[in-house]
Amino acid sequence: MNYDIHVGAVLGITGKILAFFASLISASLPITGFLIWWGKQKFSKKGTTPKPKVATKAILAPKKLEEEMSY
């Protein structure tokens, strides 16, 4: 029974097709992950650091923000 589940023979031809697509997707995950990683490395600018995101609303108008937060 373990072998039949492994190769998809439990559900007949439908199970074999499902097992084929599941294994195809599983085999493609490392390849697509590498391609995504490689694309990010290829197009990133070296030597630059990303700017930190700043909460401008809290810096520019702290009193207004306090009014919005009070109940």
C-alpha positions in Angstrom: 0.0 0.0 0.0 2.9 2.4 0.8 4.3 1.9 -2.8 0.9 2.4 -4.3 0.4 5.7 -2.5 3.9 6.8 -3.4 3.5 6.2 -7.2 -0.2 7.3 -7.3 -1.5 3.9 -8.2 -4.3 4.1 -5.5 -6.6 6.3 -7.6 -5.7 4.7 -11.0 -4.7 7.0 -13.8 -6.0 10.1 -12.0 -3.7 9.3 -9.0 -0.8 8.8 -11.4 -1.5 12.2 -13.0 -1.8 13.9 -9.6 1.5 12.3 -8.4 3.2 13.4 -11.6 2.2 17.0 -11.2 3.0 17.0 -7.5 6.5 15.7 -8.2 6.9 18.2 -11.1 6.0 21.1 -8.9 8.3 19.8 -6.1 11.2 19.4 -8.5 10.8 22.9 -10.0 10.8 24.8 -6.6 14.6 24.8 -6.2 15.1 25.9 -9.8 12.6 28.8 -9.6 13.9 29.8 -6.2 17.4 30.1 -7.6 16.2 32.1 -10.6 14.4 34.5 -8.4 17.5 34.9 -6.2 19.8 35.3 -9.2 17.5 38.0 -10.7 17.5 40.0 -7.5 21.3 39.8 -7.3 21.7 40.7 -11.0 19.6 43.9 -10.8 20.5 45.1 -7.3 22.9 48.1 -7.0 26.1 47.2 -5.1 27.4 49.6 -2.5 24.1 51.2 -1.7 22.1 50.7 1.4 18.3 51.0 1.4 16.8 54.0 3.1 15.0 53.2 6.3 11.3 53.7 6.2 10.3 56.6 8.5 6.9 57.2 10.0 6.5 60.8 8.7 3.1 61.2 10.2 4.4 60.7 13.7 7.4 63.0 13.2 5.6 65.9 11.4 2.4 66.1 13.4 2.7 64.4 16.8 -0.1 66.3 18.4 -2.5 65.5 15.6 -1.5 61.8 15.9 -2.2 61.9 19.6 -5.7 63.4 18.9 -6.4 60.6 16.5 -5.3 57.9 18.9 -7.3 59.3 21.9 -10.7 57.8 22.5 
